[in-house]
Amino acid sequence: PPVGVSKACSSCVRTAGVKEACTQCDQFVCQNCSRFCSSCNAVTCSLCSTIDYGDVGEQVLCNDCSIFQV
């Protein structure tokens, strides 16, 4: 990002690391707020992921992978 751009987490406004950005929306996300997709292991924020409470248990799915779940 350009100099002077905030690297605050889009969820909790804490400082996020340089490499911590949601792969779906490119917003910065801190380690506490980031979620890893159970299907493709993509890093996502809470807005770009859903939690599937299916038979397998609790699974985090990014928006791309969640459309394939029935």
Backbone as CSV, one residue per row, in Angstrom:
resi,resn,N_x,N_y,N_z,CA_x,CA_y,CA_z,C_x,C_y,C_z
1,PRO,0.825,-1.206,0.000,0.000,0.000,0.000,0.860,1.257,0.000
2,PRO,0.325,2.340,-0.466,1.075,3.595,-0.491,1.444,4.062,0.914
3,VAL,2.469,4.894,0.993,2.917,5.433,2.273,1.796,6.266,2.884
4,GLY,1.576,6.102,4.180,0.548,6.868,4.865,-0.794,6.173,4.933
5,VAL,-0.943,5.051,4.232,-2.201,4.312,4.277,-2.222,3.483,5.555
6,SER,-3.335,3.508,6.252,-3.475,2.785,7.507,-3.440,1.280,7.272
7,LYS,-2.735,0.579,8.163,-2.704,-0.875,8.115,-3.480,-1.430,9.296
8,ALA,-4.607,-0.807,9.603,-5.435,-1.251,10.714,-6.363,-2.361,10.256
9,CYS,-6.639,-3.277,11.155,-7.566,-4.374,10.883,-8.942,-3.804,10.556
10,SER,-9.569,-4.327,9.525,-10.886,-3.835,9.125,-11.975,-4.264,10.102
11,SER,-11.686,-5.247,10.969,-12.686,-5.713,11.931,-12.558,-5.056,13.296
12,CYS,-11.342,-5.064,13.860,-11.182,-4.575,15.235,-10.342,-3.304,15.328
13,VAL,-9.797,-2.818,14.238,-9.013,-1.591,14.125,-7.647,-1.685,14.817
14,ARG,-7.213,-2.876,15.211,-5.850,-3.050,15.709,-4.903,-3.020,14.514
15,THR,-3.635,-2.824,14.777,-2.649,-2.823,13.706,-2.509,-4.230,13.135
16,ALA,-2.588,-4.330,11.818,-2.449,-5.617,11.140,-1.071,-5.701,10.505
17,GLY,-0.539,-6.903,10.400,0.754,-7.099,9.758,0.668,-6.833,8.261
18,VAL,1.810,-6.624,7.649,1.861,-6.276,6.229,1.272,-7.380,5.355
19,LYS,1.533,-8.641,5.689,1.081,-9.751,4.856,-0.340,-10.201,5.182
20,GLU,-0.970,-9.599,6.161,-2.285,-10.049,6.589,-3.385,-9.240,5.918
21,ALA,-3.847,-9.728,4.787,-4.942,-9.082,4.070,-5.903,-10.163,3.606
22,CYS,-7.170,-9.857,3.631,-8.196,-10.789,3.182,-7.998,-11.061,1.691
23,THR,-8.019,-12.323,1.303,-7.836,-12.676,-0.104,-9.080,-12.381,-0.936
24,GLN,-10.200,-12.106,-0.279,-11.442,-11.832,-0.986,-11.634,-10.341,-1.259
25,CYS,-11.406,-9.503,-0.232,-11.692,-8.068,-0.369,-10.448,-7.186,-0.243
26,ASP,-9.295,-7.784,0.052,-8.016,-7.074,0.186,-7.955,-6.105,1.363
27,GLN,-8.905,-6.165,2.278,-8.853,-5.340,3.484,-7.867,-5.975,4.459
28,PHE,-7.165,-5.134,5.227,-6.235,-5.650,6.223,-7.009,-6.322,7.345
29,VAL,-6.448,-7.405,7.851,-7.075,-8.140,8.940,-5.974,-8.645,9.870
30,CYS,-6.169,-8.462,11.182,-5.152,-8.893,12.141,-5.238,-10.406,12.347
31,GLN,-4.249,-10.944,13.031,-4.180,-12.385,13.249,-5.370,-12.890,14.072
32,ASN,-5.865,-12.086,15.005,-6.996,-12.501,15.836,-8.305,-12.562,15.061
33,CYS,-8.453,-11.713,14.053,-9.712,-11.638,13.303,-9.690,-12.437,12.001
34,SER,-8.505,-12.860,11.561,-8.432,-13.587,10.294,-8.995,-14.995,10.457
35,ARG,-9.547,-15.491,9.373,-10.083,-16.846,9.336,-9.465,-17.567,8.147
36,PHE,-9.206,-18.855,8.313,-8.657,-19.656,7.228,-9.743,-20.576,6.689
37,CYS,-9.944,-20.534,5.392,-10.948,-21.376,4.754,-10.564,-22.843,4.927
38,SER,-11.506,-23.662,5.370,-11.253,-25.089,5.570,-11.042,-25.825,4.258
39,SER,-11.510,-25.252,3.171,-11.415,-25.910,1.873,-10.146,-25.527,1.108
40,CYS,-9.873,-24.225,0.976,-8.736,-23.781,0.149,-7.627,-23.099,0.952
41,ASN,-7.805,-22.955,2.271,-6.823,-22.326,3.172,-6.572,-20.850,2.902
42,ALA,-7.483,-20.179,2.225,-7.345,-18.746,1.975,-7.573,-17.970,3.273
43,VAL,-6.859,-16.864,3.440,-7.053,-15.980,4.589,-8.215,-15.051,4.267
44,THR,-9.210,-15.004,5.149,-10.368,-14.144,4.924,-10.721,-13.370,6.189
45,CYS,-11.482,-12.306,6.001,-12.024,-11.555,7.134,-13.396,-12.140,7.475
46,SER,-14.001,-11.654,8.535,-15.289,-12.194,8.965,-16.412,-11.896,7.977
47,LEU,-16.283,-10.816,7.206,-17.324,-10.479,6.234,-17.251,-11.334,4.979
48,CYS,-16.090,-11.870,4.682,-15.890,-12.641,3.445,-15.843,-14.143,3.693
49,SER,-16.320,-14.572,4.841,-16.342,-15.996,5.143,-17.618,-16.339,5.897
50,THR,-17.979,-17.594,5.826,-19.137,-18.091,6.560,-18.703,-19.314,7.358
51,ILE,-19.443,-19.608,8.405,-19.171,-20.800,9.197,-20.273,-21.801,8.909
52,ASP,-19.865,-22.985,8.466,-20.799,-24.060,8.154,-20.869,-24.985,9.365
53,TYR,-22.054,-25.110,9.933,-22.253,-25.966,11.103,-22.868,-27.289,10.660
54,GLY,-22.227,-27.982,9.743,-22.759,-29.218,9.171,-22.405,-30.437,9.994
55,ASP,-22.544,-31.602,9.340,-22.292,-32.887,9.986,-20.833,-33.067,10.399
56,VAL,-19.925,-32.428,9.682,-18.494,-32.567,9.946,-18.078,-31.738,11.154
57,GLY,-18.920,-30.830,11.586,-18.576,-29.908,12.654,-18.488,-28.510,12.099
58,GLU,-17.859,-27.646,12.839,-17.746,-26.241,12.444,-16.634,-26.071,11.412
59,GLN,-16.987,-25.535,10.243,-16.004,-25.289,9.190,-16.121,-23.858,8.710
60,VAL,-14.974,-23.187,8.560,-14.941,-21.844,7.981,-14.773,-21.997,6.477
61,LEU,-15.604,-21.291,5.717,-15.514,-21.329,4.263,-15.471,-19.913,3.717
62,CYS,-14.549,-19.656,2.793,-14.521,-18.352,2.136,-15.736,-18.256,1.213
63,ASN,-16.043,-17.065,0.756,-17.211,-16.879,-0.109,-17.114,-17.698,-1.387
64,ASP,-15.911,-17.846,-1.939,-15.743,-18.638,-3.160,-16.086,-20.104,-2.924
65,CYS,-15.614,-20.683,-1.830,-15.859,-22.099,-1.548,-17.266,-22.354,-1.018
66,SER,-17.853,-21.374,-0.342,-19.176,-21.592,0.259,-20.267,-21.775,-0.786
67,ILE,-20.065,-21.269,-2.000,-21.098,-21.438,-3.031,-21.176,-22.876,-3.523
68,PHE,-20.132,-23.676,-3.252,-20.135,-25.072,-3.678,-20.709,-25.998,-2.615
69,GLN,-20.960,-25.485,-1.418,-21.534,-26.285,-0.340,-23.051,-26.276,-0.453
70,VAL,-23.667,-27.424,-0.315,-25.138,-27.515,-0.413,-25.726,-27.644,0.966
